[in-house]
Amino acid sequence: MTSCTRVLLLGDEDGLVEHLGRWLEEAAPGCYQLMAGHIEEDGLATLLSGDFAAGLLLVADQPTVARDLLAAVKNQFCSVPVVALSHTMDLVLDREAIPSGAADYLALDNISAVLLERSLRYAIERKRTEQNLARLAHHDPLTDIPNRVLFRDRLENAIRVAARDRARFALMFIDLDDFKVVNDRYGHDIGDSLIRLCAERLQKLLRRSDSMARMGGDEFTLLLLNVESSSNIAHLAVKIIEQITTPYEINGYQLSVGCSVGVASFPEAGRSADALLKSADLAMYQAKQLEGSNFRFFTEEMNRDVRYRLSLEEDLRRAVENRELYLEYQPRFAVSSGKVVALEALLRWNHPQKGILSAPNFISIAEDTGLIFAIGYWAVRQACDDLQRLKRDGGIELKMAVRLSARQFRDDAMVQTMANIFAETGVNPKCIEFELTETALMENIEMVSLCMRPLSYFGVTFTLDDFGTGSSSFLHLQRLPIAALKIDSQFMADLLRRRSERRLVAAMINLAHNLGKVVVADGVESARQLQWLVDEGCDQMQGHYLGAPATYRKLLDNIHSLHLVGGAPAPKNQP
């Protein structure tokens, strides 16, 4: 040991402090300073003061008081190890000392100076090791602030105290905007430095009673105890946004990020840790929908949405088991031949109380709960089965388009599972087309591309859905096995009313053709829209005007009468 270690003896009697002090000096000259204290008066407070590296507790005339002190040391997570002492060996104490909170137990009539010093030295080293391990388990290694494990423990404790005292507190969920851009443009080292600086700025805004944590990535949480009013919380949210959005200088780079803040108050936004975290996260998501950096409070309207969503989540789990999900198919026409060349499989839910629900009403719930994997594979298998039935029952060979969620690509067994479905249903993979939205593709480009290539080797083709609404790069469109681009239906609504919309769609058609892609127009609802698209060179199209989605049976009954005639569909024959 290189410095003097201060040790507190609690329960001094008959000059024991001088006796043990001489032992420590004999075993390690100049390394220890032993001082006496009182068990009852200030024993625990002295240990918690941070002035001592270890304690010696004499369990003699006051065994009950000594045991209470050990229990308090254990319950208070005291950072100072305490070695229990007795004059003679006590077998009961020997068994109970360490479980009760002691670091070791020694009988004075059976130890030496070396053994006493060794026990203290080992106790101090063990406590340091325990503290380091606890810190690693409960603190974020990048910022050295609490992680989600420790924060949740503090949040649950705050809930217990607030419920007992009928107090209020607030939970803030903070997410950085455009952090991914910084990481991609400047590298992860710069990104890590930015996260550390954000944590430092946030800490400067907190009171001593408040807590913060890094939940992972670019997300932080703040726990604000004993808040007086919502206006005080709002003022802090404004300060947080001002601090986080102030430009940073890192390694010579001038960087800026925005942030979105969600606020959930106890007990209005929830009475459990899960409910409060979900409420704050939802409020943050609402803030992110606003332009620029903003904050939002969790409101009763959001609360109703959450309750509805939770209810729908439970219903969806049962729907998978009860086979309430089914597919409808919408035909897609080739302009050159006027014939149906493909079907798009559309997921539907026959909800017992809410009636027929389309995929946008529940697919995000399936993604968040992980049900998307079971639902997604079921949809692909059902679509393959119906495609084979159509070939067998109607003598018709078409392509089948199935939309995939980007979440499905997180399954390591996705490619193998798809191959098994193709083999078991007997479908030719060349007849299968998977649709991905432009936004989903760009958010998960690396993960998605790893699965796209092996699937394309089977013969599967890919279509980029909602083209024009996201930010896909030409480089990705060229390098990935994307055969077709589907122009989003939102452009069709104003196609004939706005010249700017027509110019934009015409440009997209030209761009897609220049990239060697097939162009599919979605949402065609009138003969005038159809004719304009034909004149502009659109390759394929679909929409209610051409053919509404239908169940397999209805589709089979009408599929032979579905075709384009002279740039317009055959009237009154749609399913």
Residue, then its C-alpha position, 0 to 999 in steps of 0.5 A: m500500500t502506498s498511502c496511509t489507510r484509515v480504519l474505524l474501530l467501532g466498539d472500543e473497550d479496554g484500550l483495544v484501539e491501541h492494541l490493534g493499532r500496534w498489530l497493524e503497525e507491526a504487520a505493515p509499518g506506516c500503512y494504517q491509521l486506526m481510530a475509535g468510534h461509537i456504534e450507537e451514536d454515529g457509527l453508520a454516519t461515520l462509515l458513510s462519510g467517506d473518511f475511512a477505507a474499512g471498519l472493524l466492528l466489535v460484537a461484544d456487550q451490544p450484539t443486537v446493536a452491532r447486528d443492526l449496524l451490519a444490516a444498515v451497512k448492507n441495506q445502505f450499500c455502504s462502500v466501506p467493508v466492515v470486519a466483525l470481531s469478537h474476543t472468542m470464537d462464536l459459531v453463530l456469529d461465524r455463520e451469520a456475519i457475512p450474510s448479515g453484511a460483514a466482509d469477514y469475521l475474526a476471533l481476537d484470541n485466535i488471530s495474529a497481526v499478520l492475519l488482521e492486516r491481511s483480512l483488512r487488506y483483502a476486504i478493501e480489495r474485494k469491496r473495490t472489485e465489487q464496486n467496479l463490477a457494479r459500476l460496469a453493470h449499472h453505468d454506461p461505459l461511454t458517458d459514465i452515467p447510469n444505464r437503463v438497468l440502474f435508471r429503471d431501478r431508480l424509476e421504480n424507487a421514485i414510483r414507490v416513494a411518490a405513491r407513498d407520499r402522494a408526490r409528483f415527478a416527471l420522466m423525460f425521454i430525449d432523442l437526438d435528431d440527425f445523429k445517424v448523419v453525424n455517425d455516417r459522415y464523420g465516423h463513430d469516434i466523432g459520434d461517441s464524442l458528441i454523445r459524451l458532450c451531450a451527456e455533459r450538457l444535460q448533467k449541468l442542467l440537473r438538480r442534485s435530486d434528479s437522475m439521468a441515464r443513457m438508454g442506448g444509442d442517442e437516447f437519454t432519460l431524465l428523472l425529475l423528482n418533486v416537480e412543482s408544475s408543468s411550466n417548470i418542466a416545460h422551461l427545463a425542456v426548452k433549456i435542454i433543447e437550447q443546450i443540445t442544439t448549440p453547435y459542437e466543435i469536435n476535432g476541428y469539425q463544427l457539428s449540430v444536432g437537434c433533439s426531441v423531448g417527450v415528457a410523462s408525469f406521474p401519476e397522470a401518464g402511468r403508475s408503473a415503470d413500463a407505462l411511464l417509459k412508454s408514455a414518455d417515448l410516445a410523447m417524444y415520437q409525437a415531438k419528432q413529428l413536428e418541424g425542428s427540435n420540440f418537446r411534447f407532454f403525454t396527453e390524455e388523447m395519447n393515453r387513449d391511443v395507447r390503451y387502444r393500441l394495447s387492446l389491439e395488441e392483445d387482439l392481434r396475438r389471438a388473431v394469429e392463433n384464431r386464423e382471423l387474418y386473410l389475404e385479398y389480391q389486387p390485379r396489376f395490369a401491363v400497359s403493353s398487353g392490357k392483361v393482368v400480369a401480377l397480383e398484389a397480396l394485401l393483408r386483412w384482419n377480420h376483427p370480431q368487434k371492429g370488422i375488417l381492418s387493413a394492414p396499416n391499422f395493425i402492421s406497426i403493432a405486429e412489428d413492435t411485438g415481434l408478431i411480424f415474423a409469424i404473420g409475414y411468413w404466413a402471408v408469403r406461404q398463403a400467397c404462394d399457395d393461392l398462386q399455385r391454386l390459381k395456376r391449377d384451378g384457372g390455368i393462369e400464370l402470374k407474378m405474386a407481389v407480397r410486401l415485406s416489413a424491414r423488420q422481417f429481415r432481422d431474422d437470421a433464418m429469413v432466406q432459408t425460411m423463404a426457400n423452404i416455403f418455395a419448396e413446400t408450396g412448389v411455387n417457382p421463385k421467379c413468380i414471386e415479387f417482394e415489395l419494400t417501402e423506400t423509407a424502410l429500405m433506407e433505414n435498414i439498408e445494410m441488413v436488407s441488402l444482405c438478404m436481398r441478394p441470396l433471395s434474388y439468386f433464387g429468382v425472386t424480384f424486388t419492387l421499391d414501393d412508395f417511390g418518390t416519398g423517401s430518399s433512396s440514392f441512385l447508387h443503391l437503386q443500381r446496386l441492389p436487385i430492384a427490378a421495379l419502382k412503384i410510384d406512390s398513390q399519393f401522387m395520383a390524387d393531384l395528378l390532373r389538378r396540378r401541373s407540378e405533380r404531373r411534371l414530378v411523376a413524368a420525371m420519376i417515370n423517365l428516371a426509372h426508365n433511365l435506371g432500367k427499372v419497370v415503372v408501376a403506378d399505384g392508386v389509379e382511380s380514373a380513366r383520365q389518370l390512366q390515359w395520362l400514364v399510358d401517354e407518359g410511358c408507364d409500364q404497369m398500373q393498379g388501382h380500384y378503377l382497374g380492379a379492386p382487391a378481392t378474395y381468392r374466390k372472387l378473383l378467380d371468378n372474374i380474372h378472365s374478364l379483367h383487361l385494359v381496352g384501348g387505354a381504359p379498363a373493361p367497364k363493370n367487370q372488376p371484382 
